[in-house]
Structures are given as C-alpha cells and as structure tokens.
Amino acid sequence: MRAPRLVRDGAALGVAAALAVGGCTAGETSPTPSPTPTPASTADVALRDVARDGLAVGVAVAGGGHYAASGYPDPFGADEAYRDVIAEQFSSVTHENQLKWEFVRPTRDEFRFEGADAVIEFAEENGQVVRGHTLLWHSQNPRWLTSGEFTDDEMRALLQEHIATVVGRYKGRIVHWDVANEIFDDSGVLRTEENPFLARFGTDIVADALRWAHEADPDAVLYLNDFNVESIGRKSDAYYALAQELLAQGVPLHGFGVQGHLSTQYPFPDDLEDNLRRFTDLGLEVAITELDVRVPVDAEGKPDDVDVDKQVDYYRRAVGACVAVERCTSLTLWGVTDAYSWVPGFFTGEGSALVLDEDFHAKPAFTAVAEALAGE
C-alpha cells in the first residue's frame, strides 16, 4: 500500500487542483494494516498548511485501547508510513487511548507513561501541539478503580493525585486538556450511575478537577468535551448551564469540545455553528475534537456512492462551521486512515469513516476537509 507523502507548499495552490494522490501500482498487496514502511505517493497539499491562522488541525494517534486486541502491531509504534502521514498532515495530535486511566494507570500505584511520552516527543519533533485526553471519564477505567472500596476522601485524593501526576508531568508540553469527558447522557442527565466520581460528588468534582488541572499547569487550556452536543438541545444545554455555573464560581474553565462523531444515517446538525457561537459568547474557546463521519457499508466494508456524497457534505459542513467561528481554535479528526479506525468495531454495518482509505489513499472526504479549511 502507499501512504500519501504530502508536500508542505500548499499555501499558493488551489486545493481542489492540488489533490493528486497516486493509486496502487501493479503487484501491490491488498490493504491490510502493516508495520512495513512503504513507498509514498504525493499530494501537493497538507491539511495543516491550508487552515486559517489560529486553527490547529489535529488527529487522534492510534494506540492502546482496542488496538491491544486488534491482531496487528500498535499502529503508532510499528507503522512508519502512518507516522509520516501524521507528521506531514497535522499541526496537532491527541492520544486516542494512551492517556486514558486504563492504559496510563493499570494499578493504583503504577503510572505507565511510555506510550504517551512517545507521542509527545514525536509531536515536538514535528512542530505539533498536543491535546490531552482525558482526565475524568466514565469509560476505560481500570478495574481496581471501579471495583475498589474507597472512602469519599480516598476517591477525591485518587483523582487529585492522578491529575497532579499526569498534567504535572506534561506541564508546558500539552496545550489543551479534555478535563471532563462525557459527563452527561443524551437527556442532559449527569452520568452518576456510570462515572464513579460523579456518583460520589456530582458536578462539584468537575469543578475540582478543573482547579487541580490548573494548579498542575496554569497555562493549559481546560475543556469540557462530549459527543451528541453538536446541536442545541438537552445535552448541549446541560453543558451550557454547567459552563455558566462554573464560570460564575471562578472555576478555570476555558473551552468546550464538540466531538463530532457523525453518521450519514442521521441528519447533519444544521445549527452546529450557532451552537459553537453561544459557547464562545460565554468567553470560552470551542473545538471540534473527534470528527469522523461513518457510513453504511457492505460485507466488504464498502459504502455506496450516495453515502459517499453525503459523507463529503457532512465533512465539508462540519469543518466549515469551525472555520467560520473565530474562537474555534482546534479541529481534530478521530483518526486519518480507515486501516486503524475504531468505527467498524463499535458500529455494526458502518465504517469507511475517515479521510484516507485502508491503503492510505485520499478519499473525497479528504478533499472536502482541505477545501473547507481553505475556505473554498
């Protein structure tokens, strides 16, 4: 397979005309995730170079989590072509799993930073900023935490220690932190049954987590982050109310992250831009933090042309909404190649969600993202 090697000279180029990604040559193997470095095809544009000033273009770096049982080596650690694409395409990176509790803290007294360190060192070598993900979440927590018998004081101390240790380690090296992730359900109700910290302390622990993160790194930009909050509705309203409450209390909250896990089987959130603007009106930054657009696929994982066209439209409109909002400071794709996408393993009958295919060739969605970033 070929990976696009993207030339950082796109500023003077028309985006649509510049995207000339080569195809497979005779004798190449069928697409499978592989750690073997491969020849790179060329395109004359990099997403990081066409974005407006003040907008970081990011990607989630695959590794940890479900990849541990994927049957192929860790993508970031083993696939040189994949790393090349990340370096040349993006100005920001997010750890997909390497900073989640289950991965980074497998036991109460052990922090495992090797995976996170490698991504940050890579980012620094390639002039990229880093988004930290995540400190307080109901999912991917280690069993010792969820099944342990801890007093309220011990639980608070565990979270404070975790934040101080993780954020403190990367002080000055991680620009943004998704401090509290997915704390409301789709009805706007706090996830007290799923999140062990919210179960004990409600939203007070969110305020504490933000304060502790700020103490560990006063320069870090601290976010609330969730999915299904692209539109104005019960869930995003709950965050809007919480943000107002936290700001009124002087809690160091700086941003609101809209994940952007979209599906062509549901309508596009037409009020995305309006929703982003109401949070910036509170004085916050906003970001689209985990953008992908999944589509129905057949038994071979292929979508039909109608859904491809719809996917292109969704990507174009989502990116365009962020570009249009001045204080939308970061746009992150939740992966770049379908070879390493989380979607097929979590959504039966859906896939092909990212902007490069399994052979690392640019799809129509890539063109849509590039053109929208360039304002075309």
ZATI-402089 format. One record per residue (C-alpha): x, y negated, z negated; residue in three letters. Coordinates in steps of 0.1 Angstrom, whole numbers, plus 5000, padded with zeros to 4 digits. Layout:
X|Y|Z|ALA
...
% end
This chain:
5000|5000|5000|MET
5010|4964|5004|ARG
5009|4936|4979|ALA
5004|4900|4991|PRO
5036|4880|4986|ARG
5023|4845|4986|LEU
5043|4816|4996|VAL
5041|4785|4973|ARG
5038|4760|5001|ASP
5000|4757|5003|GLY
4996|4720|4995|ALA
4998|4709|5031|ALA
4979|4738|5045|LEU
4942|4742|5053|GLY
4932|4771|5030|VAL
4909|4790|5054|ALA
4935|4789|5082|ALA
4964|4799|5059|ALA
4950|4832|5046|LEU
4966|4857|5069|ALA
4971|4888|5048|VAL
4986|4918|5067|GLY
4969|4952|5069|GLY
4983|4987|5063|CYS
5009|5000|5087|THR
5009|5035|5102|ALA
5019|5061|5078|GLY
5009|5043|5046|GLU
4992|5063|5020|THR
4956|5059|5008|SER
4951|5034|4980|PRO
4959|5047|4945|THR
4974|5028|4916|PRO
5011|5034|4918|SER
5042|5022|4899|PRO
5063|5024|4931|THR
5074|4990|4945|PRO
5060|4985|4980|THR
5067|4961|5009|PRO
5048|4928|5005|ALA
5026|4913|5031|SER
5024|4875|5034|THR
4998|4847|5030|ALA
5007|4811|5031|ASP
4988|4800|5000|VAL
4988|4807|4963|ALA
4958|4800|4942|LEU
4980|4783|4916|ARG
4991|4757|4942|ASP
4957|4747|4956|VAL
4939|4739|4923|ALA
4933|4703|4913|ARG
4955|4687|4886|ASP
4947|4697|4851|GLY
4932|4731|4861|LEU
4952|4762|4852|ALA
4944|4792|4874|VAL
4947|4824|4854|GLY
4944|4862|4855|VAL
4939|4889|4829|ALA
4970|4911|4827|VAL
4961|4948|4827|ALA
4974|4970|4800|GLY
4963|4987|4768|GLY
4927|4994|4760|GLY
4910|5017|4786|HIS
4942|5019|4806|TYR
4957|5042|4780|ALA
4934|5069|4792|ALA
4934|5060|4829|SER
4957|5087|4841|GLY
4982|5063|4856|TYR
5011|5043|4840|PRO
5005|5010|4823|ASP
4999|4986|4852|PRO
5019|4956|4840|PHE
5048|4977|4827|GLY
5050|5000|4857|ALA
5038|4983|4889|ASP
5063|4958|4903|GLU
5041|4947|4932|ALA
5013|4940|4907|TYR
5037|4918|4887|ARG
5047|4900|4918|ASP
5011|4891|4926|VAL
5005|4878|4891|ILE
5037|4856|4892|ALA
5030|4841|4926|GLU
4993|4836|4924|GLN
4986|4823|4890|PHE
4996|4795|4866|SER
4981|4811|4835|SER
4978|4846|4821|VAL
4956|4863|4795|THR
4964|4895|4777|HIS
4935|4918|4787|GLU
4939|4941|4757|ASN
4974|4936|4743|GLN
4963|4911|4716|LEU
4931|4928|4705|LYS
4931|4942|4670|TRP
4930|4979|4680|GLU
4962|4975|4702|PHE
4982|4950|4682|VAL
4974|4962|4647|ARG
4970|5000|4647|PRO
4974|5003|4610|THR
4968|4979|4581|ARG
5005|4972|4576|ASP
5017|4976|4612|GLU
5018|4949|4639|PHE
5028|4962|4674|ARG
5038|4932|4695|PHE
5059|4948|4723|GLU
5031|4946|4749|GLY
5021|4911|4741|ALA
5057|4899|4740|ASP
5064|4913|4774|ALA
5035|4894|4790|VAL
5045|4861|4773|ILE
5082|4865|4783|GLU
5070|4872|4819|PHE
5048|4841|4818|ALA
5076|4819|4806|GLU
5100|4832|4833|GLU
5073|4823|4859|ASN
5062|4789|4847|GLY
5029|4801|4834|GLN
5009|4791|4804|VAL
4993|4818|4782|VAL
4957|4822|4768|ARG
4955|4842|4736|GLY
4926|4867|4735|HIS
4912|4874|4708|THR
4913|4870|4670|LEU
4877|4876|4658|LEU
4856|4901|4678|TRP
4831|4929|4671|HIS
4847|4954|4696|SER
4881|4972|4699|GLN
4887|4971|4662|ASN
4908|4998|4646|PRO
4890|5024|4625|ARG
4910|5015|4594|TRP
4893|4981|4595|LEU
4858|4992|4604|THR
4857|5022|4581|SER
4877|5009|4553|GLY
4863|5000|4519|GLU
4873|4964|4513|PHE
4860|4938|4489|THR
4849|4904|4503|ASP
4882|4888|4491|ASP
4902|4916|4508|GLU
4883|4911|4541|MET
4889|4874|4541|ARG
4926|4880|4533|ALA
4929|4905|4561|LEU
4916|4881|4587|LEU
4936|4852|4574|GLN
4968|4874|4574|GLU
4960|4886|4609|HIS
4955|4851|4623|ILE
4985|4837|4605|ALA
5008|4865|4617|THR
4996|4867|4653|VAL
4991|4830|4660|VAL
5022|4821|4640|GLY
5044|4845|4660|ARG
5034|4827|4692|TYR
5033|4792|4679|LYS
5041|4768|4708|GLY
5040|4797|4733|ARG
5003|4804|4736|ILE
4984|4773|4747|VAL
4948|4784|4743|HIS
4932|4809|4718|TRP
4898|4826|4721|ASP
4895|4825|4684|VAL
4859|4838|4680|ALA
4847|4861|4708|ASN
4811|4872|4715|GLU
4796|4864|4681|ILE
4760|4861|4693|PHE
4738|4886|4711|ASP
4718|4877|4741|ASP
4690|4864|4720|SER
4713|4840|4702|GLY
4713|4861|4670|VAL
4746|4864|4651|LEU
4761|4899|4655|ARG
4761|4907|4618|THR
4755|4945|4624|GLU
4785|4949|4648|GLU
4811|4924|4635|ASN
4825|4934|4601|PRO
4835|4898|4593|PHE
4802|4882|4604|LEU
4784|4909|4584|ALA
4800|4896|4552|ARG
4804|4859|4558|PHE
4782|4847|4587|GLY
4794|4817|4606|THR
4815|4805|4577|ASP
4842|4830|4587|ILE
4842|4814|4622|VAL
4850|4781|4607|ALA
4877|4797|4585|ASP
4892|4815|4615|ALA
4895|4782|4634|LEU
4911|4765|4604|ARG
4936|4793|4599|TRP
4945|4793|4636|ALA
4950|4756|4635|HIS
4972|4759|4604|GLU
4993|4786|4622|ALA
4997|4764|4653|ASP
4984|4728|4651|PRO
4990|4723|4688|ASP
4970|4753|4701|ALA
4936|4746|4718|VAL
4910|4767|4700|LEU
4879|4782|4717|TYR
4846|4800|4712|LEU
4841|4825|4740|ASN
4813|4847|4753|ASP
4795|4863|4782|PHE
4760|4856|4794|ASN
4764|4820|4784|VAL
4768|4806|4820|GLU
4732|4792|4820|SER
4714|4770|4795|ILE
4694|4794|4773|GLY
4690|4810|4739|ARG
4726|4824|4738|LYS
4744|4793|4750|SER
4720|4771|4729|ASP
4732|4791|4698|ALA
4768|4782|4707|TYR
4759|4746|4714|TYR
4742|4743|4680|ALA
4772|4760|4663|LEU
4797|4738|4680|ALA
4778|4707|4668|GLN
4778|4720|4633|GLU
4815|4729|4633|LEU
4825|4695|4647|LEU
4803|4677|4622|ALA
4822|4696|4595|GLN
4856|4686|4609|GLY
4865|4721|4619|VAL
4892|4723|4645|PRO
4872|4735|4675|LEU
4885|4723|4709|HIS
4868|4743|4736|GLY
4840|4766|4748|PHE
4847|4795|4771|GLY
4822|4809|4796|VAL
4834|4843|4805|GLN
4817|4846|4839|GLY
4812|4884|4843|HIS
4786|4881|4871|LEU
4768|4907|4892|SER
4751|4903|4925|THR
4722|4923|4912|GLN
4712|4893|4891|TYR
4706|4856|4902|PRO
4735|4832|4901|PHE
4734|4808|4871|PRO
4724|4777|4891|ASP
4728|4755|4860|ASP
4764|4765|4853|LEU
4779|4731|4860|GLU
4752|4714|4838|ASP
4759|4738|4810|ASN
4796|4732|4811|LEU
4790|4694|4811|ARG
4768|4695|4780|ARG
4797|4711|4760|PHE
4822|4685|4774|THR
4797|4658|4763|ASP
4804|4671|4727|LEU
4841|4663|4733|GLY
4852|4698|4740|LEU
4872|4713|4768|GLU
4855|4741|4788|VAL
4868|4770|4807|ALA
4857|4800|4828|ILE
4877|4826|4810|THR
4869|4861|4825|GLU
4855|4857|4860|LEU
4846|4887|4881|ASP
4817|4895|4904|VAL
4807|4931|4906|ARG
4786|4946|4934|VAL
4767|4978|4940|PRO
4790|5004|4957|VAL
4785|5037|4974|ASP
4801|5070|4964|ALA
4834|5059|4979|GLU
4833|5026|4960|GLY
4825|5005|4990|LYS
4799|4977|4990|PRO
4777|4968|5019|ASP
4781|4936|5039|ASP
4751|4919|5023|VAL
4765|4922|4988|ASP
4800|4912|5000|VAL
4785|4879|5014|ASP
4766|4874|4981|LYS
4798|4881|4961|GLN
4816|4855|4982|VAL
4789|4830|4975|ASP
4790|4837|4937|TYR
4827|4833|4935|TYR
4826|4800|4955|ARG
4799|4785|4934|ARG
4814|4796|4900|ALA
4848|4782|4909|VAL
4832|4751|4924|GLY
4813|4744|4891|ALA
4846|4745|4871|CYS
4864|4723|4897|VAL
4836|4697|4895|ALA
4838|4693|4857|VAL
4869|4672|4849|GLU
4873|4688|4814|ARG
4871|4724|4828|CYS
4908|4730|4822|THR
4912|4767|4829|SER
4897|4792|4853|LEU
4907|4829|4847|THR
4899|4859|4869|LEU
4894|4890|4849|TRP
4919|4909|4870|GLY
4931|4904|4905|VAL
4931|4939|4922|THR
4903|4965|4923|ASP
4930|4991|4916|ALA
4931|4980|4880|TYR
4895|4967|4874|SER
4876|4975|4842|TRP
4843|4973|4860|VAL
4838|5009|4875|PRO
4844|5025|4842|GLY
4818|5004|4824|PHE
4791|4998|4851|PHE
4779|5029|4869|THR
4774|5023|4906|GLY
4791|4989|4906|GLU
4826|4979|4914|GLY
4847|4960|4940|SER
4846|4931|4916|ALA
4879|4914|4922|LEU
4896|4893|4949|VAL
4921|4919|4961|LEU
4912|4954|4971|ASP
4929|4986|4959|GLU
4957|4981|4985|ASP
4963|4946|4972|PHE
4949|4930|5004|HIS
4930|4898|5001|ALA
4892|4902|5004|LYS
4867|4875|5015|PRO
4863|4866|4978|ALA
4899|4855|4977|PHE
4893|4831|5005|THR
4862|4817|4987|ALA
4882|4812|4955|VAL
4910|4795|4973|ALA
4888|4772|4993|GLU
4867|4763|4962|ALA
4898|4755|4942|LEU
4910|4732|4971|ALA
4876|4715|4972|GLY
4868|4728|5007|GLU
% end
